[in-house]
């Protein structure tokens, strides 16, 4: 409890005092005695009511809520308010919740008898991710005649972590439910001979490659037998999440880095299912965090933990520093996925010079989210104002620059995924599965 809960006159006492003053003003007599008697009566009433007002320290307050939740989902916060005093009280409990938690309500008002426990709740719909420590709870108790209230603030420890949004979860889950597709990316690719790890022998079928015929088994069984391969397990996927200036811009009212985080979670979830190890490096002007590749079930939660406190840095991203740190830490041939934006100047001046650090030994995918509004402006056929003509011309130029950046990255040996909002995670997962099934890892 912070300080003593001193009695404070309420609005009802102010109204009573004003009423008495009006009555004295309307009274035809002129007597100071009447004035002092009315004031004394008001003071006595105030003291008696204040003495009967229960201390807020006799009201216990508890709070329960999940330790973590995902941005875009709802969570329920529960309060338990108990009257440990000997009188019936009317009280108001106010929780100092963060505005960005967007709680349906922050206060509870109730009348409790001695020993009663009030259980109430509110729904939280956070508007941003991050860590939200909770502490202050204010308890206000009204006196029996409602002329006085006593208020005190106490600390009720708690907190909430809001993890990055994962809007592609359902689409990724649908891919996880496709029978045997997860094992190599696509069953049709697997049966045509793709993959690098021996799976089993089976009878020859039309369309099988001649080089897959197992001659000793064919001679022994007196019928054509072929080797079937599957995608190798326990491979490594390292996601490099750019948190620099180019990722601070919004696409569809969502920062680019949020789209990239959705893709990170999708790839990590799929990688765990196929038996690969997924890791994460977050960087901007410096390396922010490194998540060691793992295929444990908890890796998805660890990836979310590594990203939920990130706020875009408005400096230029140090690709060379991040790539050197990643290759020094992960020397085994891996799939490196760089999540950034395809701004031609940044690609030409910063990303392309650093890319050989990865492509010398590893398979590299560069993934970005494109802005459909720019494409829509470039397609505009009729214009009413000169500003619309300039906007369309700028949009066409921007798309041309982006196309040149993509071409340069592909020429440098990278696979490029440039997807619309809401499709980046899905298309990146599909690309990963196709590369894996084709044995390119």
C-alpha positions as CSV (number, residue, x, y, z in Angstrom):
1,X,0.0,0.0,0.0
2,X,1.4,3.4,-1.0
3,X,0.9,5.8,1.8
4,X,-2.1,6.1,4.1
5,X,-5.6,6.2,2.7
6,X,-6.8,9.5,4.1
7,X,-10.6,10.3,3.9
8,X,-11.5,12.5,0.9
9,X,-14.9,14.3,0.7
10,X,-16.9,13.0,-2.1
11,X,-19.1,14.8,-4.6
12,X,-22.1,13.9,-2.5
13,X,-20.7,15.9,0.5
14,X,-20.0,18.8,-1.8
15,X,-23.6,18.7,-3.0
16,X,-24.9,18.5,0.7
17,X,-22.7,21.5,1.6
18,X,-24.0,23.5,-1.4
19,X,-27.6,22.6,-0.5
20,X,-27.1,23.8,3.1
21,X,-25.5,27.0,1.8
22,X,-28.5,27.7,-0.5
23,X,-30.9,27.1,2.3
24,X,-29.0,29.6,4.5
25,X,-29.0,32.1,1.7
26,X,-32.8,31.7,1.2
27,X,-33.4,31.9,5.0
28,X,-34.8,35.3,5.8
29,X,-33.0,35.5,9.1
30,X,-29.5,36.9,9.5
31,X,-27.7,34.9,12.2
32,X,-24.1,33.9,12.4
33,X,-25.1,31.3,15.0
34,X,-27.2,29.4,12.4
35,X,-24.2,29.6,10.0
36,X,-21.8,28.0,12.5
37,X,-24.4,25.4,13.6
38,X,-24.8,24.2,10.0
39,X,-21.0,24.1,9.5
40,X,-20.6,22.2,12.8
41,X,-23.3,19.7,11.8
42,X,-21.7,19.2,8.4
43,X,-18.3,18.6,10.1
44,X,-19.8,16.1,12.6
45,X,-21.6,14.2,9.8
46,X,-18.3,14.1,7.8
47,X,-16.3,12.8,10.8
48,X,-18.8,10.1,11.7
49,X,-19.1,8.9,8.1
50,X,-15.3,8.9,7.7
51,X,-14.9,6.9,10.9
52,X,-17.3,4.3,9.5
53,X,-15.5,4.1,6.2
54,X,-13.5,0.9,6.0
55,X,-9.8,1.0,5.2
56,X,-8.8,-0.1,1.7
57,X,-6.1,-2.3,3.3
58,X,-8.9,-4.7,4.2
59,X,-9.7,-5.3,0.6
60,X,-7.5,-7.9,-1.1
61,X,-7.0,-7.8,-4.9
62,X,-5.5,-10.6,-7.0
63,X,-4.9,-10.6,-10.7
64,X,-4.4,-13.6,-13.1
65,X,-3.6,-13.6,-16.8
66,X,-1.6,-15.6,-19.3
67,X,2.2,-15.0,-19.2
68,X,2.2,-14.6,-23.0
69,X,-0.2,-14.2,-25.9
70,X,0.0,-13.7,-29.7
71,X,-0.7,-10.3,-31.3
72,X,-4.0,-10.4,-33.0
73,X,-5.5,-12.8,-30.5
74,X,-7.5,-12.2,-27.3
75,X,-6.6,-12.9,-23.8
76,X,-8.6,-12.8,-20.6
77,X,-7.4,-11.0,-17.4
78,X,-9.2,-12.0,-14.2
79,X,-9.5,-10.1,-10.9
80,X,-10.4,-11.6,-7.5
81,X,-11.5,-8.9,-5.0
82,X,-12.2,-10.0,-1.4
83,X,-13.6,-8.0,1.5
84,X,-11.7,-9.0,4.6
85,X,-13.4,-6.4,6.8
86,X,-16.4,-6.6,9.1
87,X,-18.7,-4.2,7.2
88,X,-20.5,-4.2,3.9
89,X,-18.6,-1.9,1.5
90,X,-19.1,-0.4,-1.9
91,X,-15.8,-0.2,-3.7
92,X,-14.1,0.5,-7.0
93,X,-10.9,-1.3,-8.1
94,X,-9.0,0.3,-11.0
95,X,-6.1,-1.6,-12.7
96,X,-3.4,0.5,-14.4
97,X,-3.4,-1.4,-17.6
98,X,-1.3,-0.2,-20.6
99,X,-3.5,1.6,-23.2
100,X,-2.0,-0.5,-26.0
101,X,-3.4,-3.6,-24.3
102,X,-6.9,-2.2,-25.4
103,X,-8.7,-3.7,-22.4
104,X,-12.5,-3.7,-22.6
105,X,-12.5,-2.2,-19.1
106,X,-10.0,-1.3,-16.4
107,X,-12.2,-0.9,-13.3
108,X,-14.7,-3.0,-11.3
109,X,-17.3,-1.5,-9.0
110,X,-19.2,-3.7,-6.5
111,X,-20.8,-3.9,-3.1
112,X,-19.3,-6.7,-1.0
113,X,-20.4,-8.1,2.3
114,X,-17.8,-9.3,4.8
115,X,-16.1,-12.4,3.4
116,X,-17.4,-12.0,-0.1
117,X,-15.2,-12.5,-3.1
118,X,-15.9,-10.8,-6.4
119,X,-14.5,-12.4,-9.5
120,X,-14.5,-10.2,-12.6
121,X,-12.6,-10.3,-15.9
122,X,-11.8,-8.2,-18.9
123,X,-10.7,-9.0,-22.5
124,X,-7.3,-7.8,-23.7
125,X,-6.8,-7.1,-27.4
126,X,-3.2,-5.7,-27.7
127,X,-2.4,-3.4,-30.6
128,X,1.3,-4.0,-30.5
129,X,3.8,-6.6,-29.4
130,X,6.3,-6.3,-26.5
131,X,6.6,-6.7,-22.8
132,X,4.0,-5.1,-20.6
133,X,4.7,-5.1,-16.8
134,X,1.7,-4.7,-14.6
135,X,1.7,-3.4,-11.1
136,X,-0.4,-0.6,-9.7
137,X,-4.0,-1.3,-8.6
138,X,-6.1,1.4,-6.9
139,X,-8.8,0.5,-4.4
140,X,-11.4,3.2,-3.5
141,X,-13.9,2.4,-0.7
142,X,-17.0,4.5,-0.1
143,X,-18.3,5.4,3.3
144,X,-21.8,4.2,4.4
145,X,-23.4,7.6,3.6
146,X,-21.2,8.1,0.5
147,X,-20.0,11.4,1.8
148,X,-16.4,10.2,2.1
149,X,-14.1,7.8,0.2
150,X,-10.8,6.3,1.1
151,X,-8.4,5.4,-1.7
152,X,-5.0,3.7,-1.8
153,X,-2.8,2.2,-4.5
154,X,-0.9,-1.0,-4.1
155,X,1.4,-3.1,-6.3
156,X,0.0,-6.4,-7.6
157,X,2.9,-8.0,-9.5
158,X,2.3,-9.4,-13.0
159,X,3.1,-8.9,-16.6
160,X,2.2,-9.9,-20.1
161,X,4.4,-10.7,-23.1
162,X,2.7,-10.1,-26.5
163,X,4.4,-12.2,-29.2
164,X,4.5,-11.4,-32.9
165,X,1.4,-11.9,-34.9
166,X,1.2,-15.2,-36.8
167,X,-1.7,-14.6,-39.4
168,X,-0.4,-17.4,-41.6
169,X,-0.8,-20.1,-38.9
170,X,-4.0,-21.6,-40.5
171,X,-2.5,-21.8,-43.9
172,X,0.7,-23.4,-42.6
173,X,-1.4,-25.8,-40.5
174,X,-3.2,-26.9,-43.7
175,X,0.1,-27.8,-45.2
176,X,1.0,-29.8,-42.1
177,X,-2.1,-31.9,-42.6
178,X,-1.4,-32.9,-46.2
179,X,-0.4,-36.7,-46.0
180,X,3.3,-37.2,-46.5
181,X,3.8,-33.9,-48.3
182,X,5.8,-32.6,-45.4
183,X,8.4,-35.3,-45.6
184,X,10.0,-33.9,-48.8
185,X,7.9,-31.0,-49.8
186,X,5.8,-32.7,-52.5
187,X,5.2,-36.4,-53.0
188,X,5.4,-36.2,-56.8
189,X,8.9,-34.8,-56.5
190,X,9.9,-37.5,-54.2
191,X,8.7,-40.4,-56.3
192,X,10.4,-39.0,-59.4
193,X,13.8,-39.5,-57.7
194,X,14.3,-36.3,-55.9
195,X,16.0,-36.1,-52.6
196,X,19.5,-37.1,-51.3
197,X,18.9,-39.7,-48.6
198,X,18.1,-43.4,-49.5
199,X,14.6,-44.4,-48.5
200,X,13.7,-47.8,-49.9
201,X,13.6,-50.2,-52.8
202,X,10.5,-50.6,-54.9
203,X,9.3,-51.9,-58.2
204,X,10.0,-50.0,-61.3
205,X,7.2,-47.8,-62.6
206,X,7.0,-46.0,-66.0
207,X,8.7,-42.7,-65.8
208,X,11.4,-43.7,-63.3
209,X,14.9,-42.6,-64.1
210,X,17.2,-45.3,-65.6
211,X,20.0,-44.3,-63.3
212,X,17.9,-45.2,-60.3
213,X,17.8,-48.9,-61.2
214,X,19.3,-51.1,-58.5
215,X,20.9,-53.8,-60.6
216,X,21.9,-56.3,-57.8
217,X,18.3,-56.2,-56.6
218,X,16.9,-56.5,-60.1
219,X,19.1,-59.6,-60.8
220,X,18.2,-61.2,-57.5
221,X,14.4,-60.6,-57.8
222,X,14.2,-61.1,-61.6
223,X,12.2,-57.8,-62.1
224,X,13.2,-54.2,-62.4
225,X,13.9,-52.6,-59.0
226,X,14.6,-48.9,-58.4
227,X,16.0,-46.9,-55.5
228,X,13.7,-44.4,-53.9
229,X,15.2,-41.4,-52.2
230,X,13.8,-38.9,-49.8
231,X,14.8,-35.5,-48.7
232,X,17.6,-35.6,-46.1
233,X,16.6,-34.8,-42.6
234,X,18.4,-32.9,-39.9
235,X,19.4,-30.1,-42.3
236,X,19.8,-26.6,-41.1
237,X,17.7,-23.5,-42.0
238,X,19.0,-20.2,-40.7
239,X,16.7,-17.2,-41.0
240,X,18.3,-13.7,-41.0
241,X,15.7,-11.1,-40.1
242,X,16.6,-7.6,-41.1
243,X,15.4,-5.1,-38.5
244,X,16.8,-2.0,-40.1
245,X,15.4,1.1,-41.8
246,X,14.0,-0.6,-44.9
247,X,11.8,-2.8,-42.7
248,X,10.2,0.1,-40.8
249,X,7.9,1.0,-43.7
250,X,4.4,-0.2,-43.7
251,X,2.6,-2.5,-46.2
252,X,-1.1,-2.9,-45.7
253,X,-0.8,-0.7,-42.6
254,X,1.6,-3.3,-41.1
255,X,5.4,-2.8,-40.8
256,X,7.4,-4.9,-43.2
257,X,9.2,-6.4,-40.2
258,X,5.9,-7.8,-39.0
259,X,5.3,-9.6,-42.3
260,X,8.8,-11.0,-42.1
261,X,8.2,-12.3,-38.5
262,X,5.1,-14.1,-39.8
263,X,7.3,-15.8,-42.4
264,X,9.9,-16.7,-39.8
265,X,7.3,-18.5,-37.6
266,X,5.9,-20.3,-40.6
267,X,9.3,-21.6,-41.8
268,X,10.3,-22.6,-38.2
269,X,7.1,-24.6,-37.8
270,X,7.5,-26.5,-41.0
271,X,11.2,-27.1,-40.4
272,X,10.4,-28.7,-37.1
273,X,7.8,-31.0,-38.7
274,X,10.2,-32.2,-41.5
275,X,12.9,-32.9,-39.0
276,X,15.2,-30.0,-39.9
277,X,16.8,-27.6,-37.5
278,X,15.8,-24.0,-37.7
279,X,17.7,-21.0,-36.3
280,X,17.4,-17.3,-36.3
281,X,19.6,-14.2,-36.5
282,X,18.1,-10.8,-36.0
283,X,20.2,-7.7,-37.0
284,X,20.2,-4.1,-38.0
285,X,23.3,-1.9,-37.4
286,X,24.4,-4.8,-35.1
287,X,23.5,-8.4,-34.4
288,X,20.6,-8.3,-32.0
289,X,20.1,-12.0,-31.2
290,X,21.1,-15.5,-32.3
291,X,18.9,-18.5,-31.9
292,X,20.8,-21.7,-32.2
293,X,19.2,-24.1,-34.8
294,X,17.1,-26.8,-33.2
295,X,14.2,-29.0,-34.1
296,X,12.7,-29.3,-30.6
297,X,9.0,-28.5,-30.2
298,X,9.8,-25.4,-28.2
299,X,11.8,-23.8,-31.0
300,X,8.7,-22.0,-32.4
301,X,8.2,-20.3,-29.0
302,X,11.9,-19.5,-28.8
303,X,11.8,-17.8,-32.2
304,X,8.8,-15.7,-31.1
305,X,10.7,-14.8,-27.9
306,X,13.7,-13.7,-29.9
307,X,11.6,-11.3,-32.0
308,X,8.8,-9.9,-29.8
309,X,10.9,-7.0,-28.3
310,X,12.4,-5.9,-31.6
311,X,11.6,-2.4,-32.8
312,X,12.9,-1.3,-36.2
313,X,16.2,0.6,-36.1
314,X,16.3,3.6,-38.4
315,X,19.9,3.1,-39.3
316,X,21.3,1.2,-42.3
317,X,21.5,-2.6,-41.8
318,X,25.0,-4.1,-41.5
319,X,24.5,-7.1,-43.8
320,X,28.2,-7.9,-43.9
321,X,28.5,-8.0,-40.1
322,X,25.4,-10.2,-39.8
323,X,26.4,-12.6,-42.6
324,X,29.9,-13.0,-41.1
325,X,28.5,-13.6,-37.6
326,X,26.0,-16.2,-39.1
327,X,28.6,-18.1,-41.2
328,X,31.1,-18.1,-38.3
329,X,28.5,-19.6,-36.0
330,X,26.9,-22.1,-38.6
331,X,29.7,-23.6,-40.7
332,X,27.7,-26.6,-42.0
333,X,26.1,-26.1,-45.4
334,X,22.7,-24.7,-44.7
335,X,19.7,-22.8,-46.2
336,X,20.1,-19.2,-45.3
337,X,16.9,-17.1,-45.7
338,X,17.4,-13.3,-45.7
339,X,14.2,-11.4,-44.9
340,X,14.6,-7.8,-46.0
341,X,13.3,-5.4,-48.6
342,X,14.2,-5.1,-52.2
343,X,15.1,-1.5,-52.5
344,X,17.5,-1.2,-55.5
345,X,19.9,1.2,-53.8
346,X,20.2,-1.0,-50.7
347,X,20.5,-4.2,-52.6
348,X,23.2,-2.8,-54.9
349,X,25.2,-0.9,-52.3
350,X,24.9,-3.2,-49.2
351,X,23.2,-6.6,-49.8
352,X,25.0,-7.7,-53.0
353,X,28.5,-7.0,-51.8
354,X,27.8,-9.0,-48.7
355,X,26.0,-11.9,-50.4
356,X,29.1,-13.9,-51.4
357,X,29.8,-14.5,-47.8
358,X,26.7,-16.8,-47.8
359,X,26.6,-18.1,-51.4
360,X,30.2,-19.4,-51.3
361,X,29.1,-22.4,-49.2
362,X,25.3,-22.1,-48.6
363,X,22.0,-22.0,-50.4
364,X,20.5,-18.5,-50.1
365,X,16.9,-17.3,-50.4
366,X,16.1,-13.6,-50.2
367,X,12.5,-13.0,-49.2
368,X,10.6,-9.7,-49.2
369,X,7.0,-8.4,-49.1
370,X,5.8,-6.2,-52.0
371,X,3.4,-3.3,-51.8
372,X,0.2,-4.0,-53.8
373,X,-0.7,-0.3,-53.6
374,X,2.4,0.6,-55.7
375,X,1.4,-2.0,-58.3
376,X,-2.2,-0.6,-58.4
377,X,-0.9,3.0,-58.9
378,X,1.3,1.7,-61.8
379,X,-1.7,0.1,-63.5
380,X,-3.9,3.2,-63.3
381,X,-5.1,4.0,-66.8
382,X,-6.8,7.3,-66.4
383,X,-5.8,10.3,-64.4
384,X,-7.8,13.3,-63.3
385,X,-5.0,15.4,-61.6
386,X,-1.4,16.0,-62.4
387,X,-0.4,14.5,-59.0
388,X,-1.9,11.2,-60.1
389,X,0.2,11.2,-63.2
390,X,3.3,11.8,-61.1
391,X,2.3,9.1,-58.7
392,X,1.8,6.5,-61.5
393,X,5.2,7.4,-63.0
394,X,6.9,7.0,-59.6
395,X,5.1,3.7,-59.1
396,X,6.3,2.4,-62.5
397,X,9.8,3.5,-61.7
398,X,9.7,1.8,-58.3
399,X,8.6,-1.5,-59.9
400,X,11.3,-1.3,-62.5
401,X,13.9,-0.7,-59.8
402,X,12.6,-3.7,-57.8
403,X,12.7,-5.9,-60.8
404,X,16.3,-5.0,-61.4
405,X,17.2,-5.7,-57.8
406,X,15.5,-9.2,-58.1
407,X,17.5,-9.9,-61.3
408,X,20.8,-8.9,-59.7
409,X,20.1,-11.1,-56.7
410,X,19.3,-14.1,-58.9
411,X,22.4,-13.5,-61.0
412,X,24.4,-13.6,-57.8
413,X,23.1,-17.1,-57.0
414,X,20.2,-16.3,-54.6
415,X,16.6,-17.6,-54.9
416,X,14.2,-14.7,-54.6
417,X,10.7,-14.7,-53.1
418,X,8.8,-11.5,-53.6
419,X,5.3,-12.0,-52.3
420,X,2.2,-9.9,-51.6
421,X,1.1,-9.2,-48.0
422,X,-0.4,-12.3,-46.4
423,X,1.4,-14.6,-48.9
424,X,5.0,-14.1,-47.9
425,X,5.0,-16.9,-45.3
426,X,3.2,-19.4,-47.5
427,X,5.3,-18.8,-50.6
428,X,8.5,-18.9,-48.6
429,X,7.5,-22.2,-47.0
430,X,6.6,-23.6,-50.4
431,X,10.0,-22.5,-51.8
432,X,11.8,-24.1,-48.9
433,X,10.0,-27.4,-49.4
434,X,10.6,-27.4,-53.1
435,X,14.3,-26.8,-52.6
436,X,14.5,-29.5,-50.0
437,X,12.6,-32.0,-52.1
438,X,14.8,-31.3,-55.1
439,X,17.9,-32.1,-53.0
440,X,19.5,-28.6,-53.4
441,X,20.2,-28.5,-49.7
